[in-house]
Amino acid sequence: MLEHPPYSPDLASSDFHLFPNHTKFLRGKRFSPNEEVIAAVSEYFEELPENHFREGINEVGNRWRKCIELKGEYTEE
């Protein structure tokens, strides 16, 4: 088990791997009924390569190591 701050977005796989690309996919789009949002999000996830989530989880280990090496001062820019 590795110690880390309670709020550390650099180490949360959803913050660095999932949401930035999802945000780019939705940028500039407008949705009227909720069904349009649901359809757009479903489309996004269906188009992801099969190994997308595995790669994101694997990258967490690299980020943790970097954070530890820099004594918690690591942030992704």
Distance bins in CASP14 RR format, pairs under 12 A and 6 or more apart:
PFRMAT RR
TARGET T0000
AUTHOR 0000-0000-0000
RMODE 2
METHOD distances of the structure
MODEL  1
1 64 0 0 0 0 0 1 0 0 0 0 0
2 8 0 0 0 0 0 1 0 0 0 0 0
2 11 0 0 0 0 1 0 0 0 0 0 0
2 60 0 0 0 0 0 1 0 0 0 0 0
2 61 0 0 0 0 1 0 0 0 0 0 0
2 63 0 0 0 0 0 1 0 0 0 0 0
2 64 1 0 1 0 0 0 0 0 0 0 0
2 65 0 0 0 0 1 0 0 0 0 0 0
2 67 0 0 0 0 1 0 0 0 0 0 0
2 68 1 0 0 1 0 0 0 0 0 0 0
2 72 0 0 0 0 0 1 0 0 0 0 0
3 11 0 0 0 0 0 1 0 0 0 0 0
3 64 0 0 0 0 0 1 0 0 0 0 0
3 67 0 0 0 0 0 1 0 0 0 0 0
3 68 0 0 0 0 1 0 0 0 0 0 0
3 71 0 0 0 0 0 1 0 0 0 0 0
3 72 0 0 0 0 1 0 0 0 0 0 0
4 10 0 0 0 0 1 0 0 0 0 0 0
4 11 1 0 1 0 0 0 0 0 0 0 0
4 12 0 0 0 0 1 0 0 0 0 0 0
4 60 0 0 0 0 0 1 0 0 0 0 0
4 61 0 0 0 0 0 1 0 0 0 0 0
4 63 0 0 0 0 0 1 0 0 0 0 0
4 64 1 0 0 1 0 0 0 0 0 0 0
4 65 0 0 0 0 0 1 0 0 0 0 0
4 67 1 0 0 1 0 0 0 0 0 0 0
4 68 0 0 0 0 1 0 0 0 0 0 0
4 71 0 0 0 0 0 1 0 0 0 0 0
4 72 1 0 0 1 0 0 0 0 0 0 0
4 74 0 0 0 0 0 1 0 0 0 0 0
5 11 0 0 0 0 1 0 0 0 0 0 0
5 12 0 0 0 0 0 1 0 0 0 0 0
5 67 0 0 0 0 1 0 0 0 0 0 0
5 71 0 0 0 0 0 1 0 0 0 0 0
5 72 1 0 0 1 0 0 0 0 0 0 0
5 73 0 0 0 0 0 1 0 0 0 0 0
5 74 0 0 0 0 0 1 0 0 0 0 0
5 75 0 0 0 0 0 1 0 0 0 0 0
6 12 0 0 0 0 0 1 0 0 0 0 0
7 15 0 0 0 0 0 1 0 0 0 0 0
8 15 0 0 0 0 1 0 0 0 0 0 0
8 16 0 0 0 0 0 1 0 0 0 0 0
8 60 0 0 0 0 0 1 0 0 0 0 0
8 63 0 0 0 0 1 0 0 0 0 0 0
8 64 0 0 0 0 1 0 0 0 0 0 0
8 67 1 0 0 1 0 0 0 0 0 0 0
8 68 0 0 0 0 0 1 0 0 0 0 0
8 72 0 0 0 0 1 0 0 0 0 0 0
8 73 0 0 0 0 0 1 0 0 0 0 0
8 74 0 0 0 0 1 0 0 0 0 0 0
8 75 0 0 0 0 1 0 0 0 0 0 0
8 76 0 0 0 0 0 1 0 0 0 0 0
9 15 1 0 1 0 0 0 0 0 0 0 0
9 16 1 0 0 1 0 0 0 0 0 0 0
9 17 0 0 0 0 0 1 0 0 0 0 0
9 18 0 0 0 0 0 1 0 0 0 0 0
9 19 0 0 0 0 1 0 0 0 0 0 0
9 20 0 0 0 0 0 1 0 0 0 0 0
9 63 0 0 0 0 0 1 0 0 0 0 0
9 67 0 0 0 0 0 1 0 0 0 0 0
9 74 0 0 0 0 0 1 0 0 0 0 0
9 75 0 0 0 0 1 0 0 0 0 0 0
9 76 0 0 0 0 1 0 0 0 0 0 0
10 16 1 0 0 1 0 0 0 0 0 0 0
10 17 0 0 0 0 0 1 0 0 0 0 0
10 59 0 0 0 0 0 1 0 0 0 0 0
10 60 0 0 0 0 1 0 0 0 0 0 0
10 61 0 0 0 0 0 1 0 0 0 0 0
10 62 0 0 0 0 0 1 0 0 0 0 0
10 63 1 0 1 0 0 0 0 0 0 0 0
10 64 0 0 0 0 1 0 0 0 0 0 0
10 66 0 0 0 0 1 0 0 0 0 0 0
10 67 1 0 0 1 0 0 0 0 0 0 0
10 68 0 0 0 0 0 1 0 0 0 0 0
10 70 0 0 0 0 0 1 0 0 0 0 0
10 72 0 0 0 0 1 0 0 0 0 0 0
10 73 0 0 0 0 0 1 0 0 0 0 0
10 74 1 0 0 1 0 0 0 0 0 0 0
10 75 1 0 1 0 0 0 0 0 0 0 0
10 76 1 0 1 0 0 0 0 0 0 0 0
10 77 0 0 0 0 1 0 0 0 0 0 0
11 17 0 0 0 0 0 1 0 0 0 0 0
11 56 0 0 0 0 0 1 0 0 0 0 0
11 59 0 0 0 0 0 1 0 0 0 0 0
11 60 1 0 0 1 0 0 0 0 0 0 0
11 61 0 0 0 0 1 0 0 0 0 0 0
11 62 0 0 0 0 0 1 0 0 0 0 0
11 63 1 0 1 0 0 0 0 0 0 0 0
11 64 1 0 0 1 0 0 0 0 0 0 0
11 65 0 0 0 0 0 1 0 0 0 0 0
11 66 0 0 0 0 1 0 0 0 0 0 0
11 67 1 0 0 1 0 0 0 0 0 0 0
11 68 0 0 0 0 0 1 0 0 0 0 0
11 72 0 0 0 0 1 0 0 0 0 0 0
11 74 0 0 0 0 1 0 0 0 0 0 0
11 75 0 0 0 0 0 1 0 0 0 0 0
11 76 0 0 0 0 1 0 0 0 0 0 0
12 18 0 0 0 0 1 0 0 0 0 0 0
12 19 0 0 0 0 1 0 0 0 0 0 0
12 20 0 0 0 0 0 1 0 0 0 0 0
12 56 0 0 0 0 0 1 0 0 0 0 0
12 57 0 0 0 0 0 1 0 0 0 0 0
12 59 0 0 0 0 0 1 0 0 0 0 0
12 60 0 0 0 0 1 0 0 0 0 0 0
12 63 0 0 0 0 1 0 0 0 0 0 0
12 64 0 0 0 0 0 1 0 0 0 0 0
12 67 0 0 0 0 0 1 0 0 0 0 0
12 76 0 0 0 0 0 1 0 0 0 0 0
13 19 0 0 0 0 1 0 0 0 0 0 0
13 20 0 0 0 0 0 1 0 0 0 0 0
13 52 0 0 0 0 0 1 0 0 0 0 0
13 53 0 0 0 0 1 0 0 0 0 0 0
13 54 0 0 0 0 0 1 0 0 0 0 0
13 55 0 0 0 0 0 1 0 0 0 0 0
13 56 1 0 1 0 0 0 0 0 0 0 0
13 57 1 0 0 1 0 0 0 0 0 0 0
13 58 0 0 0 0 1 0 0 0 0 0 0
13 59 1 0 0 1 0 0 0 0 0 0 0
13 60 1 0 1 0 0 0 0 0 0 0 0
13 61 0 0 0 0 1 0 0 0 0 0 0
13 62 0 0 0 0 0 1 0 0 0 0 0
13 63 0 0 0 0 1 0 0 0 0 0 0
13 64 0 0 0 0 0 1 0 0 0 0 0
13 76 0 0 0 0 0 1 0 0 0 0 0
14 20 0 0 0 0 1 0 0 0 0 0 0
14 21 0 0 0 0 0 1 0 0 0 0 0
14 22 0 0 0 0 1 0 0 0 0 0 0
14 23 0 0 0 0 0 1 0 0 0 0 0
14 53 0 0 0 0 0 1 0 0 0 0 0
14 56 0 0 0 0 1 0 0 0 0 0 0
14 57 0 0 0 0 0 1 0 0 0 0 0
14 60 0 0 0 0 0 1 0 0 0 0 0
15 21 0 0 0 0 0 1 0 0 0 0 0
15 22 0 0 0 0 0 1 0 0 0 0 0
15 23 0 0 0 0 0 1 0 0 0 0 0
15 56 0 0 0 0 0 1 0 0 0 0 0
15 59 0 0 0 0 0 1 0 0 0 0 0
15 60 0 0 0 0 0 1 0 0 0 0 0
15 63 0 0 0 0 0 1 0 0 0 0 0
15 75 0 0 0 0 0 1 0 0 0 0 0
15 76 0 0 0 0 1 0 0 0 0 0 0
16 22 0 0 0 0 0 1 0 0 0 0 0
16 55 0 0 0 0 0 1 0 0 0 0 0
16 56 0 0 0 0 1 0 0 0 0 0 0
16 57 0 0 0 0 0 1 0 0 0 0 0
16 59 1 0 0 1 0 0 0 0 0 0 0
16 60 0 0 0 0 1 0 0 0 0 0 0
16 61 0 0 0 0 0 1 0 0 0 0 0
16 62 0 0 0 0 0 1 0 0 0 0 0
16 63 1 0 0 1 0 0 0 0 0 0 0
16 64 0 0 0 0 0 1 0 0 0 0 0
16 66 0 0 0 0 0 1 0 0 0 0 0
16 67 0 0 0 0 0 1 0 0 0 0 0
16 74 0 0 0 0 0 1 0 0 0 0 0
16 75 0 0 0 0 0 1 0 0 0 0 0
16 76 1 0 1 0 0 0 0 0 0 0 0
16 77 0 0 0 0 0 1 0 0 0 0 0
17 48 0 0 0 0 0 1 0 0 0 0 0
17 52 0 0 0 0 1 0 0 0 0 0 0
17 53 0 0 0 0 1 0 0 0 0 0 0
17 54 0 0 0 0 0 1 0 0 0 0 0
17 55 1 0 0 1 0 0 0 0 0 0 0
17 56 1 0 1 0 0 0 0 0 0 0 0
17 57 0 0 0 0 1 0 0 0 0 0 0
17 58 0 0 0 0 1 0 0 0 0 0 0
17 59 1 0 0 1 0 0 0 0 0 0 0
17 60 0 0 0 0 1 0 0 0 0 0 0
17 61 0 0 0 0 0 1 0 0 0 0 0
17 62 0 0 0 0 0 1 0 0 0 0 0
17 63 0 0 0 0 1 0 0 0 0 0 0
17 76 0 0 0 0 0 1 0 0 0 0 0
18 24 0 0 0 0 0 1 0 0 0 0 0
18 25 0 0 0 0 0 1 0 0 0 0 0
18 41 0 0 0 0 0 1 0 0 0 0 0
18 44 0 0 0 0 1 0 0 0 0 0 0
18 45 0 0 0 0 1 0 0 0 0 0 0
18 48 0 0 0 0 1 0 0 0 0 0 0
18 52 0 0 0 0 1 0 0 0 0 0 0
18 53 0 0 0 0 1 0 0 0 0 0 0
18 55 0 0 0 0 0 1 0 0 0 0 0
18 56 0 0 0 0 1 0 0 0 0 0 0
18 57 0 0 0 0 0 1 0 0 0 0 0
18 59 0 0 0 0 0 1 0 0 0 0 0
18 60 0 0 0 0 0 1 0 0 0 0 0
19 25 0 0 0 0 0 1 0 0 0 0 0
19 26 0 0 0 0 0 1 0 0 0 0 0
19 41 0 0 0 0 0 1 0 0 0 0 0
19 44 0 0 0 0 0 1 0 0 0 0 0
20 26 0 0 0 0 0 1 0 0 0 0 0
20 27 0 0 0 0 0 1 0 0 0 0 0
20 56 0 0 0 0 0 1 0 0 0 0 0
20 76 0 0 0 0 1 0 0 0 0 0 0
21 27 0 0 0 0 0 1 0 0 0 0 0
21 44 0 0 0 0 1 0 0 0 0 0 0
21 45 0 0 0 0 0 1 0 0 0 0 0
21 47 0 0 0 0 0 1 0 0 0 0 0
21 48 0 0 0 0 1 0 0 0 0 0 0
21 49 0 0 0 0 0 1 0 0 0 0 0
21 52 0 0 0 0 1 0 0 0 0 0 0
21 53 0 0 0 0 0 1 0 0 0 0 0
21 55 0 0 0 0 0 1 0 0 0 0 0
21 56 0 0 0 0 0 1 0 0 0 0 0
22 29 0 0 0 0 0 1 0 0 0 0 0
22 37 0 0 0 0 0 1 0 0 0 0 0
22 40 0 0 0 0 1 0 0 0 0 0 0
22 41 1 0 0 1 0 0 0 0 0 0 0
22 42 0 0 0 0 0 1 0 0 0 0 0
22 43 0 0 0 0 0 1 0 0 0 0 0
22 44 1 0 0 1 0 0 0 0 0 0 0
22 45 0 0 0 0 1 0 0 0 0 0 0
22 47 0 0 0 0 0 1 0 0 0 0 0
22 48 0 0 0 0 1 0 0 0 0 0 0
22 52 0 0 0 0 0 1 0 0 0 0 0
23 29 0 0 0 0 0 1 0 0 0 0 0
23 41 0 0 0 0 0 1 0 0 0 0 0
23 44 0 0 0 0 0 1 0 0 0 0 0
24 44 0 0 0 0 1 0 0 0 0 0 0
25 40 1 0 0 1 0 0 0 0 0 0 0
25 41 0 0 0 0 1 0 0 0 0 0 0
25 42 0 0 0 0 0 1 0 0 0 0 0
25 43 0 0 0 0 1 0 0 0 0 0 0
25 44 1 0 1 0 0 0 0 0 0 0 0
25 45 0 0 0 0 1 0 0 0 0 0 0
25 46 0 0 0 0 0 1 0 0 0 0 0
25 47 0 0 0 0 1 0 0 0 0 0 0
25 48 0 0 0 0 1 0 0 0 0 0 0
26 36 0 0 0 0 0 1 0 0 0 0 0
26 37 0 0 0 0 1 0 0 0 0 0 0
26 39 0 0 0 0 0 1 0 0 0 0 0
26 40 1 0 0 1 0 0 0 0 0 0 0
26 41 1 0 0 1 0 0 0 0 0 0 0
26 43 0 0 0 0 0 1 0 0 0 0 0
26 44 1 0 0 1 0 0 0 0 0 0 0
27 40 0 0 0 0 0 1 0 0 0 0 0
27 44 0 0 0 0 0 1 0 0 0 0 0
28 40 0 0 0 0 0 1 0 0 0 0 0
29 36 0 0 0 0 1 0 0 0 0 0 0
29 37 0 0 0 0 1 0 0 0 0 0 0
29 39 0 0 0 0 0 1 0 0 0 0 0
29 40 1 0 0 1 0 0 0 0 0 0 0
29 41 0 0 0 0 0 1 0 0 0 0 0
29 43 0 0 0 0 0 1 0 0 0 0 0
29 44 0 0 0 0 0 1 0 0 0 0 0
30 36 0 0 0 0 1 0 0 0 0 0 0
30 37 0 0 0 0 0 1 0 0 0 0 0
30 40 0 0 0 0 0 1 0 0 0 0 0
31 37 1 0 1 0 0 0 0 0 0 0 0
31 38 0 0 0 0 1 0 0 0 0 0 0
31 39 0 0 0 0 1 0 0 0 0 0 0
31 40 1 0 0 1 0 0 0 0 0 0 0
31 41 0 0 0 0 1 0 0 0 0 0 0
32 39 0 0 0 0 0 1 0 0 0 0 0
32 40 0 0 0 0 0 1 0 0 0 0 0
33 39 0 0 0 0 1 0 0 0 0 0 0
33 40 0 0 0 0 0 1 0 0 0 0 0
34 40 0 0 0 0 0 1 0 0 0 0 0
34 41 0 0 0 0 0 1 0 0 0 0 0
35 41 0 0 0 0 0 1 0 0 0 0 0
35 42 0 0 0 0 0 1 0 0 0 0 0
36 42 0 0 0 0 0 1 0 0 0 0 0
36 43 0 0 0 0 0 1 0 0 0 0 0
37 43 0 0 0 0 0 1 0 0 0 0 0
37 44 0 0 0 0 0 1 0 0 0 0 0
38 44 0 0 0 0 0 1 0 0 0 0 0
38 45 0 0 0 0 0 1 0 0 0 0 0
39 45 0 0 0 0 0 1 0 0 0 0 0
39 46 0 0 0 0 0 1 0 0 0 0 0
40 46 0 0 0 0 0 1 0 0 0 0 0
40 47 0 0 0 0 0 1 0 0 0 0 0
41 47 0 0 0 0 0 1 0 0 0 0 0
41 48 0 0 0 0 0 1 0 0 0 0 0
42 48 0 0 0 0 0 1 0 0 0 0 0
44 52 0 0 0 0 0 1 0 0 0 0 0
45 52 0 0 0 0 1 0 0 0 0 0 0
45 53 0 0 0 0 1 0 0 0 0 0 0
46 52 0 0 0 0 0 1 0 0 0 0 0
48 54 0 0 0 0 0 1 0 0 0 0 0
48 55 0 0 0 0 0 1 0 0 0 0 0
48 56 0 0 0 0 0 1 0 0 0 0 0
49 55 0 0 0 0 1 0 0 0 0 0 0
49 56 0 0 0 0 0 1 0 0 0 0 0
51 57 0 0 0 0 0 1 0 0 0 0 0
51 58 0 0 0 0 1 0 0 0 0 0 0
51 59 0 0 0 0 0 1 0 0 0 0 0
52 58 0 0 0 0 0 1 0 0 0 0 0
52 59 0 0 0 0 0 1 0 0 0 0 0
53 59 0 0 0 0 0 1 0 0 0 0 0
53 60 0 0 0 0 0 1 0 0 0 0 0
54 60 0 0 0 0 0 1 0 0 0 0 0
55 61 0 0 0 0 0 1 0 0 0 0 0
55 62 0 0 0 0 0 1 0 0 0 0 0
56 62 0 0 0 0 1 0 0 0 0 0 0
56 63 0 0 0 0 1 0 0 0 0 0 0
57 63 0 0 0 0 0 1 0 0 0 0 0
57 64 0 0 0 0 0 1 0 0 0 0 0
58 64 0 0 0 0 0 1 0 0 0 0 0
58 65 0 0 0 0 0 1 0 0 0 0 0
59 65 0 0 0 0 0 1 0 0 0 0 0
59 66 0 0 0 0 0 1 0 0 0 0 0
59 76 0 0 0 0 0 1 0 0 0 0 0
60 66 0 0 0 0 0 1 0 0 0 0 0
60 67 0 0 0 0 0 1 0 0 0 0 0
60 76 0 0 0 0 0 1 0 0 0 0 0
61 67 0 0 0 0 1 0 0 0 0 0 0
61 68 0 0 0 0 1 0 0 0 0 0 0
61 69 0 0 0 0 0 1 0 0 0 0 0
61 74 0 0 0 0 0 1 0 0 0 0 0
62 68 0 0 0 0 0 1 0 0 0 0 0
62 69 0 0 0 0 0 1 0 0 0 0 0
62 74 0 0 0 0 0 1 0 0 0 0 0
62 76 0 0 0 0 0 1 0 0 0 0 0
63 69 0 0 0 0 0 1 0 0 0 0 0
63 70 0 0 0 0 0 1 0 0 0 0 0
63 72 0 0 0 0 0 1 0 0 0 0 0
63 74 1 0 0 1 0 0 0 0 0 0 0
63 75 0 0 0 0 0 1 0 0 0 0 0
63 76 1 0 0 1 0 0 0 0 0 0 0
64 70 0 0 0 0 0 1 0 0 0 0 0
64 72 0 0 0 0 0 1 0 0 0 0 0
64 74 0 0 0 0 1 0 0 0 0 0 0
65 72 0 0 0 0 0 1 0 0 0 0 0
65 74 0 0 0 0 1 0 0 0 0 0 0
66 72 0 0 0 0 1 0 0 0 0 0 0
66 73 0 0 0 0 1 0 0 0 0 0 0
66 74 1 0 1 0 0 0 0 0 0 0 0
66 75 0 0 0 0 1 0 0 0 0 0 0
66 76 0 0 0 0 1 0 0 0 0 0 0
67 73 1 0 0 1 0 0 0 0 0 0 0
67 74 1 0 1 0 0 0 0 0 0 0 0
67 75 0 0 0 0 1 0 0 0 0 0 0
67 76 0 0 0 0 1 0 0 0 0 0 0
68 74 0 0 0 0 1 0 0 0 0 0 0
70 76 0 0 0 0 0 1 0 0 0 0 0
END
